[in-house]
Amino acid sequence: MQSTQVDRAETGTDVAARGSAHAGAAGPSGAPASGGGLVRRHLVAVLLVVPLLAAVALAAFAWPAARSGPRDLPLGVAGPAAAVAQVEGQLRERKGAFEVHRYADEAAARDAIEAREVYGAVVVTPRGLQLLTASAASPVVAQLLQAAVQEQAAARGAEVRTVDVVAAPASDPRGAALTASVLPLAMAGIAAGAVVALLGLAGWTAVAALVGSAALVGAVAAGIAGGWLGALTGDWWAEAGALSLATLAVSAAVAGAAALAGRAAISVVAATVMLIGNPFSGASSAPEMLPAPAGTIGQWLPPGAGATLLRSVSFFDGAASLTPALTLTWWAAIGLGAVLLGTALKSRGAGAGRRPVTKNHGPAAERKPVAAH
């Protein structure tokens, strides 16, 4: 009995000693001694990551704006061969600024503008120069062409008569409403895809949620921009379809990435759309006004393709809408396919985890151990 009491006393002493040792290591607040190091690492991460994100965002938005200017901007010329050759020579003096297309006459130049082959055309007439523009394609480009052609005409002592072949709506002459729609549509797509992923929707349920939400966003946006603000003048169904497809391209990409790579992929796709797709879209001017390769990259991403498609269906009866429509369809199809694939992979993995363990019914299993007495 005495020995047992001594052992218990020693055990209590050991426990008290170990408790004192842990208390000493924890510090006055009860937190582990390594907590200070963890806090310092988090502080360093914040101090490094936040300025880096700010620098990336500033560069993505400010660089295209600071380097804006015509680069191989499609421009037509029409009229007598000798006079056209002179105009072409003057335009080509601005090296790399214009991509000159020659047309037989004014009618052919107008057709090219309405087909979105060129942004404008310089027509040489017996009464002087005539500039055909399309402010609906880009008010910024229309103003740039007026300034460039008038400068050339002033050097020759001539006058320029400007005709807006495809004019922007009177209620939105600068295209501000269309330009402003790019960011909200991107945000709506990101939000829809993130909600589907975070709620755990999968399979065809997720597909239905993504398609349904995109359709509603497109209908609402077309009603606001076209019906209320008067910034869109085309067929309502075509405009709503273009806006819905642009939204679905983003939301499907977000949800699809999350289905295959986890929720962390949401921020990657969102950053790509917001920090690259939005400033590289060229919606406020034109893709040819951005420094290379920003304009080209922007047309591969949903914001740029969506803005181009919306202009085509709203102001040009769908001219040159095939490429942006295919781009958005590709994004939507790949994203929705990724959602279904991710659901199938998770179902297969869950099924493999629930597989029952096969019991061994052989002779060895029949032999029971003899209980020891």
PLY file of the C-alpha trace (Angstrom):
ply
format ascii 1.0
element vertex 373
property float x
property float y
property float z
element edge 372
property int vertex1
property int vertex2
end_header
0.00 0.00 0.00
2.82 2.40 0.82
4.48 1.69 -2.50
1.29 2.49 -4.34
0.94 5.86 -2.58
4.54 6.74 -3.46
3.93 5.91 -7.14
0.86 8.06 -7.19
2.74 10.93 -5.60
5.51 10.62 -8.13
2.98 10.55 -10.95
1.35 13.75 -9.67
4.74 15.39 -9.45
5.54 14.43 -13.05
2.23 15.80 -14.28
2.77 19.06 -12.45
6.26 19.34 -13.89
5.03 18.75 -17.41
2.26 21.32 -16.91
4.81 23.87 -15.76
6.98 23.15 -18.77
4.05 23.68 -21.18
3.02 26.84 -19.37
6.52 28.22 -19.71
6.56 27.48 -23.42
3.16 29.02 -24.01
3.92 32.53 -22.82
1.76 34.92 -20.80
-1.17 34.95 -23.23
-1.42 31.19 -23.41
-0.46 31.18 -27.12
2.41 29.03 -28.36
5.81 30.65 -28.49
5.79 30.19 -32.28
2.70 32.41 -32.57
4.86 35.51 -32.85
6.69 34.02 -35.80
3.40 33.15 -37.50
2.14 36.70 -37.04
5.35 38.07 -38.51
5.04 35.79 -41.54
1.45 36.91 -42.08
2.51 40.55 -41.80
5.27 40.05 -44.34
2.82 38.28 -46.69
0.37 41.18 -46.49
3.11 43.76 -47.03
4.31 41.91 -50.13
1.05 40.69 -51.67
-1.01 43.88 -51.40
1.51 46.13 -53.19
2.03 43.41 -55.79
-1.70 43.20 -56.51
-1.91 47.00 -56.65
1.00 47.13 -59.10
-0.55 44.46 -61.33
-3.94 46.20 -61.34
-2.41 49.60 -62.03
-0.26 48.25 -64.84
-3.17 46.35 -66.40
-5.47 49.38 -66.43
-3.04 52.26 -66.86
-0.70 50.76 -69.48
-3.32 50.40 -72.26
-4.73 53.84 -71.48
-1.32 55.53 -71.46
-0.25 53.85 -74.73
-3.56 54.30 -76.56
-3.24 55.06 -80.26
-4.08 53.65 -83.70
-2.22 50.48 -84.64
-3.11 48.99 -88.02
-6.53 50.59 -87.72
-8.60 49.47 -90.76
-9.40 52.51 -92.90
-10.76 52.67 -96.43
-10.03 55.01 -99.31
-12.08 55.48 -102.46
-12.12 57.69 -105.53
-10.02 58.28 -108.67
-6.84 56.22 -108.70
-4.41 59.15 -108.83
-6.09 61.04 -106.01
-6.47 57.88 -103.92
-2.78 57.10 -104.31
-1.93 60.52 -102.90
-4.24 60.02 -99.91
-2.80 56.56 -99.32
0.71 57.98 -99.29
-0.24 60.56 -96.69
-1.91 57.93 -94.50
1.06 55.59 -94.73
3.33 58.36 -93.47
1.86 57.55 -90.06
3.79 54.32 -89.93
1.81 51.47 -88.40
-1.21 53.66 -87.63
-3.57 52.63 -90.43
-4.28 49.53 -92.45
-5.47 51.03 -95.73
-8.13 49.28 -97.84
-8.91 50.60 -101.32
-12.49 50.62 -102.65
-13.87 51.50 -106.04
-16.32 54.17 -104.95
-18.24 55.68 -102.06
-20.95 53.01 -102.14
-18.39 50.23 -101.75
-16.75 52.11 -98.89
-20.10 52.50 -97.14
-20.79 48.80 -97.49
-17.40 48.01 -95.95
-18.14 50.26 -92.97
-21.55 48.67 -92.42
-19.95 45.21 -92.61
-17.40 46.27 -89.96
-14.48 45.71 -92.32
-13.18 49.25 -91.70
-13.87 51.96 -89.12
-14.17 54.67 -91.75
-13.17 55.74 -95.24
-11.71 58.75 -97.02
-13.52 59.40 -100.29
-12.01 61.74 -102.87
-14.76 63.63 -104.70
-14.74 66.50 -107.22
-15.84 68.78 -104.36
-13.00 67.67 -102.08
-12.46 65.06 -99.42
-15.33 63.29 -97.74
-14.79 61.31 -94.53
-17.14 58.46 -93.76
-17.15 57.37 -90.11
-19.09 55.01 -87.84
-19.37 56.46 -84.37
-21.43 53.40 -83.36
-18.32 51.26 -83.87
-16.22 53.58 -81.72
-16.79 57.27 -80.99
-13.11 57.56 -80.05
-11.96 56.24 -83.43
-14.44 58.47 -85.27
-13.01 61.54 -83.56
-9.46 60.38 -84.24
-10.17 59.95 -87.94
-11.74 63.39 -88.15
-8.69 64.98 -86.57
-6.23 63.06 -88.78
-8.04 63.72 -92.09
-8.74 67.37 -91.31
-5.07 67.86 -90.52
-4.11 66.46 -93.90
-6.76 68.51 -95.67
-5.64 71.70 -93.94
-2.12 71.13 -95.22
-3.52 71.00 -98.75
-5.87 73.94 -98.21
-8.93 71.71 -98.67
-12.05 71.14 -96.65
-13.42 67.84 -95.32
-17.08 66.92 -95.16
-17.82 64.26 -92.54
-20.69 61.80 -92.81
-21.52 59.44 -89.94
-22.64 56.31 -91.78
-23.54 54.29 -88.66
-24.14 56.81 -85.93
-24.19 56.10 -82.22
-27.59 56.54 -80.51
-28.51 60.13 -79.76
-29.14 59.17 -76.13
-25.60 57.76 -75.82
-23.42 59.51 -78.44
-20.16 58.64 -76.68
-20.99 54.98 -76.12
-20.62 55.42 -72.37
-23.49 53.09 -71.47
-22.19 50.24 -73.61
-18.69 50.69 -72.22
-19.99 50.77 -68.67
-21.85 47.49 -69.18
-18.64 45.47 -69.56
-17.61 45.54 -65.89
-21.06 44.78 -64.37
-21.53 41.83 -66.73
-18.12 40.45 -65.76
-18.94 40.91 -62.07
-22.33 39.23 -62.51
-20.70 36.26 -64.20
-18.08 35.94 -61.48
-20.74 36.17 -58.77
-22.97 33.55 -60.40
-20.14 31.09 -60.91
-18.83 31.61 -57.37
-22.28 31.13 -55.81
-22.83 27.90 -57.73
-19.45 26.59 -56.60
-19.75 27.69 -52.96
-23.27 26.26 -52.62
-21.97 22.92 -53.83
-24.28 22.71 -56.85
-23.07 20.03 -59.22
-23.90 18.28 -62.47
-26.91 19.33 -64.48
-28.28 21.28 -61.53
-25.26 23.57 -61.68
-25.56 23.84 -65.47
-29.22 24.83 -65.18
-28.39 27.43 -62.51
-25.61 28.95 -64.63
-27.64 29.07 -67.85
-30.75 30.36 -66.09
-28.96 33.11 -64.20
-27.11 34.22 -67.36
-30.39 34.40 -69.28
-31.97 36.55 -66.58
-28.93 38.85 -66.42
-29.01 39.28 -70.19
-32.71 40.09 -70.21
-32.38 42.63 -67.41
-29.28 44.24 -68.93
-30.92 44.54 -72.36
-33.99 46.08 -70.75
-31.91 48.65 -68.89
-29.40 49.54 -71.61
-31.83 49.38 -74.50
-35.32 49.99 -73.19
-34.56 52.48 -70.42
-31.31 54.23 -71.42
-31.75 53.90 -75.18
-28.08 53.03 -75.58
-28.81 49.97 -77.73
-30.83 50.22 -80.94
-30.87 46.68 -82.33
-33.18 43.71 -81.91
-33.94 43.18 -78.21
-33.69 39.40 -78.40
-30.32 39.54 -80.14
-29.00 42.03 -77.58
-30.31 39.97 -74.67
-28.74 36.86 -76.20
-25.37 38.57 -76.59
-25.43 39.85 -73.01
-26.50 36.44 -71.69
-23.77 34.64 -73.61
-21.13 37.08 -72.31
-22.30 36.48 -68.74
-22.45 32.70 -69.16
-18.92 32.61 -70.56
-17.60 34.09 -67.31
-19.85 32.24 -64.87
-19.24 28.86 -66.52
-15.48 29.44 -66.50
-15.55 30.27 -62.77
-17.75 27.32 -61.81
-15.89 24.92 -64.10
-12.50 25.90 -62.71
-13.79 25.43 -59.16
-15.26 22.03 -60.04
-11.91 20.75 -61.34
-9.34 22.61 -59.22
-11.19 23.57 -56.06
-12.57 26.82 -54.73
-9.18 28.52 -54.88
-9.54 28.56 -58.68
-12.43 31.04 -58.35
-10.02 33.84 -57.49
-7.71 32.91 -60.38
-10.46 33.13 -63.01
-11.92 36.25 -61.39
-8.52 37.97 -61.44
-8.01 37.02 -65.09
-11.36 38.46 -66.11
-11.10 41.62 -64.01
-7.39 42.47 -64.33
-6.81 41.35 -67.93
-10.14 40.90 -69.68
-11.66 44.19 -68.62
-8.81 46.66 -69.39
-7.82 44.73 -72.53
-11.38 44.61 -73.90
-11.05 47.78 -75.97
-14.70 48.56 -75.22
-14.02 52.23 -74.53
-12.12 52.74 -77.80
-11.24 49.80 -80.07
-8.92 46.77 -79.90
-6.70 48.40 -82.52
-6.20 51.37 -80.21
-4.47 49.26 -77.54
-0.77 48.39 -77.44
0.13 44.95 -78.76
-0.72 42.32 -77.79
-3.33 43.71 -75.38
-5.98 44.24 -78.04
-5.65 40.71 -79.40
-5.64 39.09 -75.96
-8.68 41.12 -74.96
-10.72 39.72 -77.85
-9.92 36.18 -76.69
-11.45 36.88 -73.27
-15.18 37.24 -72.48
-15.27 41.01 -71.75
-13.69 41.98 -75.07
-15.58 39.42 -77.14
-18.82 40.39 -75.38
-18.40 44.10 -76.12
-17.61 43.42 -79.78
-20.58 41.08 -80.16
-22.93 43.58 -78.51
-21.86 46.38 -80.89
-22.36 44.11 -83.89
-25.87 42.96 -83.00
-27.01 46.34 -81.72
-25.73 48.71 -84.43
-24.61 46.63 -87.44
-27.36 44.00 -87.84
-25.01 41.26 -86.67
-22.16 42.02 -89.06
-18.80 40.56 -87.98
-20.47 38.82 -85.03
-19.36 35.27 -85.81
-15.88 35.43 -84.27
-16.86 36.99 -80.92
-19.90 34.72 -80.69
-17.73 31.64 -81.22
-15.23 32.90 -78.64
-17.93 33.30 -75.99
-19.51 29.97 -76.92
-16.13 28.28 -76.52
-15.70 29.73 -73.04
-19.23 28.72 -72.03
-18.98 25.21 -73.46
-15.60 24.50 -71.88
-16.78 25.85 -68.53
-20.02 23.86 -68.48
-18.15 20.76 -69.61
-15.69 21.24 -66.75
-18.61 21.41 -64.30
-19.98 18.08 -65.54
-16.54 16.49 -65.63
-15.73 17.64 -62.10
-19.04 16.22 -60.86
-18.35 12.87 -62.55
-14.85 12.66 -61.07
-16.09 13.43 -57.57
-18.89 10.85 -57.88
-16.42 8.20 -58.99
-14.07 9.02 -56.13
-16.91 8.92 -53.59
-18.10 5.59 -54.96
-14.63 4.11 -54.65
-14.41 5.31 -51.03
-17.70 3.62 -50.11
-16.69 0.24 -51.54
-17.18 -2.53 -48.88
-14.17 -4.54 -47.70
-14.27 -8.14 -48.96
-14.13 -10.68 -46.14
-11.89 -13.73 -46.39
-13.99 -16.89 -45.99
-11.15 -19.34 -46.68
-9.82 -22.02 -44.38
-7.63 -19.58 -42.51
-10.70 -17.51 -41.58
-12.44 -20.59 -40.19
-9.64 -21.27 -37.72
-10.47 -19.41 -34.52
-7.76 -18.63 -32.00
-7.88 -20.62 -28.81
-8.68 -18.40 -25.85
-5.97 -18.32 -23.24
-6.99 -19.20 -19.74
0 1
1 2
2 3
3 4
4 5
5 6
6 7
7 8
8 9
9 10
10 11
11 12
12 13
13 14
14 15
15 16
16 17
17 18
18 19
19 20
20 21
21 22
22 23
23 24
24 25
25 26
26 27
27 28
28 29
29 30
30 31
31 32
32 33
33 34
34 35
35 36
36 37
37 38
38 39
39 40
40 41
41 42
42 43
43 44
44 45
45 46
46 47
47 48
48 49
49 50
50 51
51 52
52 53
53 54
54 55
55 56
56 57
57 58
58 59
59 60
60 61
61 62
62 63
63 64
64 65
65 66
66 67
67 68
68 69
69 70
70 71
71 72
72 73
73 74
74 75
75 76
76 77
77 78
78 79
79 80
80 81
81 82
82 83
83 84
84 85
85 86
86 87
87 88
88 89
89 90
90 91
91 92
92 93
93 94
94 95
95 96
96 97
97 98
98 99
99 100
100 101
101 102
102 103
103 104
104 105
105 106
106 107
107 108
108 109
109 110
110 111
111 112
112 113
113 114
114 115
115 116
116 117
117 118
118 119
119 120
120 121
121 122
122 123
123 124
124 125
125 126
126 127
127 128
128 129
129 130
130 131
131 132
132 133
133 134
134 135
135 136
136 137
137 138
138 139
139 140
140 141
141 142
142 143
143 144
144 145
145 146
146 147
147 148
148 149
149 150
150 151
151 152
152 153
153 154
154 155
155 156
156 157
157 158
158 159
159 160
160 161
161 162
162 163
163 164
164 165
165 166
166 167
167 168
168 169
169 170
170 171
171 172
172 173
173 174
174 175
175 176
176 177
177 178
178 179
179 180
180 181
181 182
182 183
183 184
184 185
185 186
186 187
187 188
188 189
189 190
190 191
191 192
192 193
193 194
194 195
195 196
196 197
197 198
198 199
199 200
200 201
201 202
202 203
203 204
204 205
205 206
206 207
207 208
208 209
209 210
210 211
211 212
212 213
213 214
214 215
215 216
216 217
217 218
218 219
219 220
220 221
221 222
222 223
223 224
224 225
225 226
226 227
227 228
228 229
229 230
230 231
231 232
232 233
233 234
234 235
235 236
236 237
237 238
238 239
239 240
240 241
241 242
242 243
243 244
244 245
245 246
246 247
247 248
248 249
249 250
250 251
251 252
252 253
253 254
254 255
255 256
256 257
257 258
258 259
259 260
260 261
261 262
262 263
263 264
264 265
265 266
266 267
267 268
268 269
269 270
270 271
271 272
272 273
273 274
274 275
275 276
276 277
277 278
278 279
279 280
280 281
281 282
282 283
283 284
284 285
285 286
286 287
287 288
288 289
289 290
290 291
291 292
292 293
293 294
294 295
295 296
296 297
297 298
298 299
299 300
300 301
301 302
302 303
303 304
304 305
305 306
306 307
307 308
308 309
309 310
310 311
311 312
312 313
313 314
314 315
315 316
316 317
317 318
318 319
319 320
320 321
321 322
322 323
323 324
324 325
325 326
326 327
327 328
328 329
329 330
330 331
331 332
332 333
333 334
334 335
335 336
336 337
337 338
338 339
339 340
340 341
341 342
342 343
343 344
344 345
345 346
346 347
347 348
348 349
349 350
350 351
351 352
352 353
353 354
354 355
355 356
356 357
357 358
358 359
359 360
360 361
361 362
362 363
363 364
364 365
365 366
366 367
367 368
368 369
369 370
370 371
371 372
